[in-house]
Amino acid sequence: MIEERQGSLTLLILVLALAMVSNLVQYFVAGGGFAGMSGVVYGLLSYIALRGKLDRRCGLFFAALDGGDDGHLVLCMSRRILGSAIITAHIVGLVMGTIWGFFSSLRHR
């Protein structure tokens, strides 16, 4: 959706920035031994949600939210359920996407 409505370059910049920041913070907090794109996914979802809500003309939207991403975040935060689940990258991606969506919507008002 981001690529179609805002271009490949915008998506590339978002993915690379989200990946670098969320994984670097994760590394400094918990050390190595992790892999994945969850920080990027949380960042992209929060970017779409906030940018679409604040700037209706941008064309970004969620057709439906089922709470699955929030439920996953809660499960990851519970170390008793998932053992040594790592949450830092999730939270950093979520916060970064939200901030990016907010400031992007201000530029296009």
C-alpha positions as CSV (number, residue, x, y, z in Angstrom):
1,M,0.0,0.0,0.0
2,I,2.8,2.4,0.9
3,E,4.7,1.6,-2.3
4,E,1.6,2.0,-4.5
5,R,0.5,5.3,-3.1
6,Q,3.8,7.0,-2.0
7,G,6.4,5.3,-4.2
8,S,9.1,2.7,-4.0
9,L,11.7,5.2,-2.6
10,T,9.4,6.1,0.4
11,L,8.9,2.4,1.2
12,L,12.6,1.6,0.9
13,I,13.6,4.5,3.2
14,L,11.0,3.5,5.7
15,V,12.0,-0.2,5.7
16,L,15.7,0.6,5.9
17,A,15.4,3.2,8.7
18,L,13.0,1.0,10.7
19,A,15.3,-2.1,10.3
20,M,18.4,-0.2,11.3
21,V,17.1,1.6,14.3
22,S,15.0,-1.2,15.8
23,N,17.7,-3.8,15.3
24,L,20.5,-1.5,16.7
25,V,18.4,-0.7,19.8
26,Q,17.6,-4.4,20.2
27,Y,21.3,-5.3,19.9
28,F,22.3,-2.7,22.6
29,V,19.5,-3.8,24.9
30,A,19.8,-7.6,24.6
31,G,22.9,-8.4,22.7
32,G,23.1,-10.5,19.6
33,G,21.3,-13.7,18.8
34,F,18.1,-12.4,17.2
35,A,16.8,-12.1,13.7
36,G,13.6,-11.0,12.0
37,M,11.7,-8.1,10.6
38,S,9.2,-7.6,13.4
39,G,10.4,-4.1,14.2
40,V,9.9,-3.2,10.6
41,V,6.4,-4.8,10.4
42,Y,5.3,-3.0,13.6
43,G,6.7,0.3,12.3
44,L,5.0,0.0,8.9
45,L,1.7,-0.9,10.5
46,S,1.8,2.1,12.9
47,Y,2.9,4.4,10.1
48,I,0.0,3.4,8.0
49,A,-2.5,3.6,10.9
50,L,-1.5,7.1,12.0
51,R,-0.6,8.6,8.7
52,G,-3.9,7.4,7.2
53,K,-5.9,8.7,10.2
54,L,-4.3,12.1,10.2
55,D,-4.0,12.6,6.4
56,R,-7.0,11.1,4.7
57,R,-5.8,12.2,1.3
58,C,-2.7,10.0,1.5
59,G,-4.7,6.9,0.6
60,L,-3.3,4.8,3.5
61,F,-5.8,2.9,5.6
62,F,-6.6,-0.3,7.3
63,A,-9.7,-2.2,6.0
64,A,-10.1,-3.8,9.3
65,L,-8.1,-4.1,12.5
66,D,-8.6,-7.3,14.5
67,G,-6.2,-6.6,17.3
68,G,-3.9,-9.4,16.3
69,D,-0.8,-7.2,16.4
70,D,-1.7,-5.8,19.8
71,G,-2.3,-9.3,21.1
72,H,1.0,-10.5,19.7
73,L,2.8,-7.5,21.4
74,V,1.1,-8.4,24.8
75,L,2.1,-12.1,24.4
76,C,5.7,-11.1,23.6
77,M,5.8,-8.9,26.7
78,S,4.9,-11.9,28.8
79,R,8.1,-13.9,29.2
80,R,6.2,-16.6,31.2
81,I,4.2,-17.5,28.1
82,L,6.9,-17.2,25.4
83,G,10.0,-17.8,27.4
84,S,12.8,-15.4,26.3
85,A,10.8,-13.5,23.7
86,I,12.4,-10.3,22.6
87,I,10.2,-7.2,22.6
88,T,12.6,-4.2,22.2
89,A,12.6,-4.3,18.4
90,H,8.8,-4.5,18.4
91,I,8.4,-1.4,20.6
92,V,11.0,0.6,18.8
93,G,9.5,-0.1,15.4
94,L,6.0,0.8,16.7
95,V,7.1,4.0,18.3
96,M,9.3,5.0,15.3
97,G,6.5,4.3,12.8
98,T,4.0,6.3,14.8
99,I,6.3,9.3,15.0
100,W,7.1,9.1,11.3
101,G,3.4,8.9,10.4
102,F,2.7,11.9,12.6
103,F,5.3,14.1,11.2
104,S,4.6,13.0,7.6
105,S,1.0,13.9,8.0
106,L,1.9,17.4,9.2
107,R,4.1,18.0,6.1
108,H,1.2,17.2,3.8
109,R,-1.6,19.3,5.3
